[in-house]
């Protein structure tokens, strides 16, 4: 059982506490009538080992305060209970991660002592671990789960597996003319051979080769800002609020997941997400007559008046669609799909990645491309289409 320690309170006692998932969809009342700190509250079983949770603190006057807890931060807020020991938990198995890509990729799992592990493994290496519930942030890493760890360590190849169970009795069925069959005349049903093989957990299915255009209207700055403030404890509140994602890989991953989870993208509050095809081969022309170049998304239009006023245009492109390279330049035009101007994207944003885990777009690893803080992608399309096209890839 994991716990959270509350060390400061604001408001009028007594206090009540609810623990919620990070979307505040499901909440559990975990404590009430508390008057002083420190207070230790148990994380409900359905939210155990969840990376991001919200604690709602309700004071005696009914006012609420939300606190965001992130178990992947350098100093995790989530702490094991005092009764937790280093004894391996049930189901502590050998996990082998293999990074076959050309980049360092973050992986995670629950360690045998119940704590969370989240760190990168280097390109071309194999990482041995003990724990459960492994996951990866990029399909360049695969993993297998083998047998129980021995004395807290994972044996190297060959991994021990449960021996094959072979039937020890072979019986030939006999028939008698009598219509009644006594127990001694019945033939035992042969036991089937059971072969136990290592359990292999599939990596997430790679996303189709699409680029995704998010349009954040400046008129929606309060909506996106309130969402980011409520669910996210860092400093990114949307581009329309003049903020940029944190330049730290773990924080960037968390912030962009929260950003893309915003319901406005799918509920009609903001313009719907626009997709663009990313071809894997060069040749021919797209529907606008521009040449098709491998790993660069084809010419894509945003219909006139899609945006009420001005707003930020942000492209999210899977790393696998560009072969791990950066989409350092994107073409755009406010007049003609064949008269495009190349713009350099902001490297302090696209140099980080995030693995999306929600439902707005497919689950895979993305980079974020826009010109912020440069205002070239802060555009208005009142009365005119806007055209975009992938231009240049760089390493």
N, C-alpha and C positions, 0 to 999 in steps of 0.2 A: 504494500500500500504506500502510495506517495502522498506527501503532504506539502502544503504551502505555509510558510511562516509570515504572518502579518505583523509588521513592526511599527507601523504608524497608522493613525486614524484621524480623520477630520469630521467634525459634526457633533451631534448631540447623542450621548449614549441613551439606551442600549443599542448595540449594533447587531444586524443580521447579515448573513453572508450567503450568496448564491454563486455556484461555479457553473460556468456556461462554456459551450464550445465557442470558437473564435468568431462564428457568425451570429452568436447569441440566439440561435434557433432552439437549442435544448439547454435548459438550466436546471440545477438541483439545489434545493435549500440544504445547506450543510451545517449551519450553526446559527444560533439566535441568542438574544439576551446577553451578549458579551459586553463588557464594560471597560476592559483595559487590555493593553498589549504586554508581551507578545501573545498572539493567538495562533494556534496550529489548527488548520482545517484540512480534513481529508479530501483528496480528489476522488469523486465518485468513480466506481468501477468502469462505466462506459467511456470515461475520459482518461483512464490510466494510460500513461505513455504517449499522450497527445502532445505534440510540439508546441501548440499555441492554444491557450485558454484565456478566458476572461473571468475575473472575480468581481462580482457586483457587491458593493458594500452599502447597506441601507441603514441610515442612522435613525434615531428615535423620532425625528420629525418627518420621516418618509423620503428624505433626499437620498439620491443614489450617486455613487461614485464607482467608475469602472476602472479596474487595474488589469493591465495586459501582462501576461507571463509567457515567456519564450524559453523553452527548455534547451534550445540550441545556442543560446547566447554564451559567450566565454565564461561567464559566472552564472550558471543556471539558477533561476529562482526556485525551481522545483527541487525539493530535497527529500531524500528518503526518510521514513519515520525512524525514530530512535531504536526500534526493534529490528530494523533491517540489518542483516549480517551479510558477510561475504560468501556464505554458503551458496553454491550454484542453485539457481531456481530450476524448477521442473521444466523440462524442454530446452535446457541449455545445450545447443547443438553446434557441431562444427560447421562454420560457414566459410566458403572460399569465394572471394571476389576476384575476378580477372579483368583487368583493364587492357583491352586490345586496341584502344584508340590512341590518337597522337596528342592527347591533352590530359591534364589532371582532372579527375572527376570526383565529386563528392558522393559518398555512400553513407548509409546509416543502418543501425540495427539496435535492438535492446540488448544490453550486456547482461551477463549472468547475474549481476547484483541488482538488476532492475533499473539501472540508469541508462540514459540514451547516449549513443555514440553517433557523431556526425563530423566527418572529416574527409579530405580528399585523399585518393590513392594515385600514385604517379602512373604516368603512361607506361604501358608495357610491363606492368608488374602484377604479381598475384599476392593477395592479402588474405591471411588466415585469421579467423576470429572465432570467438565463442559467444553464442547468444541466440536470439530469436528475432522474428519479424524483420528480416533484412529488406532494404529497398535501395534503389539507385536513382540518381538524378539525371542519368544520360544512358541511352542504350549502348554506348560504347563499353559499358561494364556489364558483365554477366555474373551470376552467382549460382552456386549449388549449395544445398543443405545436406549434410551427411549425418553420421551417428553422434551420440552423446559425446561431449568433451570428457577427457580423462584428466582428473586432478586439475581442472581449470584450464587445460590447454588443449589445442586441437592437433591431433596426430597428423603427420604429413602423409602424402600419397605413398603406398596405397591406403585408402581410408577403410577402416573396419566396417563391414556391414553385417546385418543379421544373417547367419548361415541359412542356406536353402533347407527347407523342411521337406524331407523325402519320406514317402509312405513306407512303413516297415512291414506291411502285410499285403500280400498278393493272393487273391482268392479267385478261383474259377467257380462260377455259379453252376449248380447241379439241379436237374429237374427230377421230380419223382412222379409216378403215375397218380399218387394220391392227390386229391383236391385240397387237402389240408396240409399246411406246411408248418412244421414245428420249428421252434427257434433254432435248433441245432442244424436244420436243413437250410436256413437262410444264409445267403452269401453277403458278407459285409460289403458295403459300398466302398470302393477304393478311395482313399484320401487323395485329393488333387495336390500336385506339387506346387508349393507356394514359393515363389522367388521374390525376394525382397531386394529392391534396387534403391539406390539413393534418390531421394525426392528432389526434383528439380523445379524450382520456381521460376516461371517465365519473367523476363524483363518486360517493362511496359511496352505495349505495341507502339512502334514508331508512328508519329503523326504523318499524315499525307503531306506531300510537298506543296504547302500553301504558305503564303505570307498573310498576316492579319493586320488590318489598318484600324486603329482605335482613334476616334475623333472626340476630344475632350473640349466641350464648349466653354468659353470663358464665362458665360452666364450660369454655368453649373458649378462654379468654384465652391460655393457653399455646400452643395450636396456631396461632391467628392471629398471636400475637406472634412466635413463632419464624419463621413464614413471612415476615412483614413485615421482620423483622430480617435474615434471610438474603438477601432479594432487594432490599431497599430501604434506602438509606443515610440517609434523612431521619428524622423524629421521630414518624411516625404508625405505631402498632403495633396498631391496632384500638381501638374504643370501649370494649371490655371491659377494656382495660389503661389506661383513663383518659387516652387521648391523642386529639388532634384533628388532622385533616389540616393540613399546613403552609399558612399564608396567603400563598402565592405561587403564581401561576398555573401556571408550569412545574412546580414541585414537586407541586402539587395534582394536576395531570394525571398525573404519573408515579405518585404514591402510590395514587390511586384505581384506576389500571389494575392495579397489583399487587394491591390489595385485592380487586377483583372477580375477578381470575384465581385466587384461592385455590381449590383443588380441593374444599374442604369443602362449598362451595355445591352442587356437582353430584355428589359421591361419597357423600352421605348422612351425612357427619360432622356437618354443621350442617343445620338445616331447609332444605328446598328453597326456591328463590326463588319467590315468589308474584307473579302478574301481575294487573293491574287494567286494565280498558278505559278509555280516555280519549275521550269522544265529542267530535265537532267541531261538533255542533249542540245547541241547547237544546230540550227538549221531552219529555214523557212521564215515566215513572217507571222506576227500575231494578228488579231482581228482589226487592229488599227494600222496595219501595214508596216510596223516596226519589226526589225530583225529579232529573232528568238536566240538568246544566248544562254547557254547552260548555267544553271545555278543563280540566275538573275530573274526576279519575277517579271512577268510580262506586263505590257501597258495596261493600266487599270484606271477606270474613271470614277470620279465621285460626282454624282448628278448635281446640277445646279440647285441651290436652296436646300441641300441636305442639312446644312448647318444654319441655325438662326443666329446671325451675327458672325463673330470670329471664334476660332478655337485652335487647339493644338492637335496636329496630326502626328501620330506615333505608330511606327511599323514594328510589329513583333514577328521575327523570322526564326524558325527552328535552326539550330546549329547544324543539324544533319543535312538540311536542304542546301547549305552553302559549303559543304565539305569542311566544316570547321573554320572557314575563312570569315572575314568581316565584310558586311555590305557597307563599305566605307563611303560610297556615293549613291545617291538616289536622284533620278531625274524627276522634274515636275514642270507643269505648265498650267497657266490660267487661261490659255487661249486655244491651243491646238495640240492634239496628241502627237504631232510630228515635228513640233518645234519645242523641244524639251530643254530645260536648263539643268545641268548637273549641280548638286549641292553636296558638300561634305557633311557627314553625320558627326555627332558629338562623341568623341572617343572615350571620354570619361564616363559615358553611359553604356556604350556598346561593348566596352571591354569586360563587363560583368555578364553573367548568365543567371537565369533562374529556371528551375524546374516547376512547371505549373501542375498543380494537383487538383484543381477544381473542375467546373463543367462548362465554362464559357467558351474555351477553345480546347483542342486536343491536348492531352497530357504528354509533354515532352520538354526538352530544354530549349530555351529561347534566348536571343539577344534583342535588345531594345534599340531602335534607331529613330532619332529625331534630331533637331538642330538646337534644342534647348541648351544653354540660355540664349543662343542666337534665335532671332524671331522669324527666320525664313519659313519655318513650318507652323507659324501662328497665322493662319490663313482664314480668309472669308471667301465663300463661293456663292454669294448672292448674285443670281442671274447668270452664272457661268459655271461650266464644268471645271473640275480640277483633274489633271492627268498625272499619274506617277508611273515610274518604270525603274527597275533595278539597273544600276549603271556599272559599278566597278566593285570587285572583290579584292581584298588585300589580306595579308597575313599579319 
